[in-house]
């Protein structure tokens, strides 16, 4: 999932809809969030230096996070997968398609970008992203609600009860603001994937909302344009989340992509 987001952000009912379409669904916590390994002994990220082009304080890059995903496939005995990622997860999925093409049956990149300089956030979204870390569980829940009011989908109702529930669960499973900062620096340090995406062999689906304020639509358009075999699906009124009302559309599109991938690999 996205920056700082745990696997909880993949709604269980969304996963159930995918499973009902014959997918074996695997979700997991990226490093530095939730129940996965946290690099507590790593040096603190230096964003001032990073802004000047010095990424030496980055503890890892997206390539390392990709190796985590590949290692999970190895542990599960999965040779090749239909890889789906959203936001930061979309960047990891793109990187896997670049560095491990033999493991990617199809690629679905949701509300993501090939480079942080494409589809940059609105001032309001940037302010939400850079707000001070919450000091306790109650503040973490309220911040999650505030962020969704800024980043979410103006064309669809906000499920505030679920946001509060997941934010509380996420805090209990692993609250680590420095871990989120390390993930952010990994994104910055990993550079532009545009040229490398031109060599991806897997069929791809790029999903983006036309109202996304955090990674704006040009990020999705650039991703689709860079990939040799990609469909771009733009969802009207969708922001930087996955509203329940669009799940059937997304599941159907991912299923069509899987069918196309099976034909591609015959």
ZISUL-V913090 format. One record per residue. N is the residue number from 1. RES is the residue in three letters. PSI is psi in whole degrees, -180 to 180 (none if undefined). Layout:
BEGIN
n: {N N}
res: {RES RES}
psi: {PSI PSI}
END
This chain:
BEGIN
n: {1 2 3 4 5 6 7 8 9 10 11 12 13 14 15 16 17 18 19 20 21 22 23 24 25 26 27 28 29 30 31 32 33 34 35 36 37 38 39 40 41 42 43 44 45 46 47 48 49 50 51 52 53 54 55 56 57 58 59 60 61 62 63 64 65 66 67 68 69 70 71 72 73 74 75 76 77 78 79 80 81 82 83 84 85 86 87 88 89 90 91 92 93 94 95 96 97 98 99 100 101 102 103 104 105 106 107 108 109 110 111 112 113 114 115 116 117 118 119 120 121 122 123 124 125 126 127 128 129 130 131 132 133 134 135 136 137 138 139 140 141 142 143 144 145 146 147 148 149 150 151 152 153 154 155 156 157 158 159 160 161 162 163 164 165 166 167 168 169 170 171 172 173 174 175 176 177 178 179 180 181 182 183 184 185 186 187 188 189 190 191 192 193 194 195 196 197 198 199 200 201 202 203 204 205 206 207 208 209 210 211 212 213 214 215 216 217 218 219 220 221 222 223 224 225 226 227 228 229 230 231 232 233 234 235 236 237 238 239 240 241 242 243 244 245 246 247 248 249 250 251 252 253 254 255 256 257 258 259 260 261 262 263 264 265 266}
res: {UNK UNK UNK UNK UNK UNK UNK UNK UNK UNK UNK UNK UNK UNK UNK UNK UNK UNK UNK UNK UNK UNK UNK UNK UNK UNK UNK UNK UNK UNK UNK UNK UNK UNK UNK UNK UNK UNK UNK UNK UNK UNK UNK UNK UNK UNK UNK UNK UNK UNK UNK UNK UNK UNK UNK UNK UNK UNK UNK UNK UNK UNK UNK UNK UNK UNK UNK UNK UNK UNK UNK UNK UNK UNK UNK UNK UNK UNK UNK UNK UNK UNK UNK UNK UNK UNK UNK UNK UNK UNK UNK UNK UNK UNK UNK UNK UNK UNK UNK UNK UNK UNK UNK UNK UNK UNK UNK UNK UNK UNK UNK UNK UNK UNK UNK UNK UNK UNK UNK UNK UNK UNK UNK UNK UNK UNK UNK UNK UNK UNK UNK UNK UNK UNK UNK UNK UNK UNK UNK UNK UNK UNK UNK UNK UNK UNK UNK UNK UNK UNK UNK UNK UNK UNK UNK UNK UNK UNK UNK UNK UNK UNK UNK UNK UNK UNK UNK UNK UNK UNK UNK UNK UNK UNK UNK UNK UNK UNK UNK UNK UNK UNK UNK UNK UNK UNK UNK UNK UNK UNK UNK UNK UNK UNK UNK UNK UNK UNK UNK UNK UNK UNK UNK UNK UNK UNK UNK UNK UNK UNK UNK UNK UNK UNK UNK UNK UNK UNK UNK UNK UNK UNK UNK UNK UNK UNK UNK UNK UNK UNK UNK UNK UNK UNK UNK UNK UNK UNK UNK UNK UNK UNK UNK UNK UNK UNK UNK UNK UNK UNK UNK UNK UNK UNK UNK UNK UNK UNK UNK UNK UNK UNK UNK UNK UNK UNK}
psi: {-165 -176 121 -6 141 174 -18 -25 -20 102 134 -35 -33 -44 -38 -37 -40 -43 -35 -16 27 23 142 107 128 125 152 162 129 162 146 8 158 -133 2 173 133 133 67 -26 1 154 150 142 136 94 -26 -47 -40 -38 -29 3 5 107 23 -19 -1 125 -22 173 177 -31 -37 -39 -33 -41 -32 -45 -42 -40 -36 -43 -42 -46 -31 -6 30 117 -45 144 156 106 125 129 148 134 -119 -40 -32 -37 -40 -43 -43 -44 -38 -41 -28 -49 -23 62 -27 -13 -7 109 -42 159 125 116 117 132 54 -170 154 -12 142 -18 -5 126 36 153 155 161 -38 -41 -40 -41 -40 -41 -35 7 150 147 143 152 -12 180 -45 -42 -36 -40 -46 -37 -40 -41 -45 -43 -40 -29 -29 -44 -19 -164 112 -20 2 152 146 130 79 -37 -43 -39 -44 -42 -48 -39 -41 -43 -41 -41 -43 -34 -30 91 116 83 -36 -32 -41 -40 -39 -39 -43 -44 -33 -39 -50 -40 -12 -8 -167 125 3 -52 -41 -33 -24 -17 4 133 -18 142 146 154 129 120 132 144 144 -2 23 117 -14 -52 100 165 -37 -26 -45 -40 -41 -37 -49 -39 -31 -27 138 -30 74 143 134 122 110 126 114 136 -1 134 -138 59 -179 88 145 -37 -23 -5 -48 -39 -44 -43 -42 -41 -41 -37 -41 -40 -42 -41 -41 -38 -39 -42 -36 -35 0 none}
END
